[in-house]
């Protein structure tokens, strides 16, 4: 499988910026912004999938780092819970990967944020 190149480096800071940008566009009711991500998600765009995967992993690492002590002393490590945003990004990845993005339009703003990270937004 060929390596997918991502124009922008996916970091915690860039993911936070893209997520904030998507929220801003949602508040502006800028559906054109969301549609770019939705099209990429429905088409199971490989670059979008890569960004969703990397972004989710970065978010999980950040959360685990912040809760290091809590996790270290927890008897039930497997029962840890992630923030809503992290869970939604994980779900967005899963839906695109399974080809079900069209069935969950409420994730369109996460798809838009990921498309922004891919460089698909103007």
Helices and strands as residue ranges (DSSP letters): H 12-27, H 31-42, H 46-66, H 68-72, G 77-79, H 84-97, G 101-103, G 105-107, H 108-118
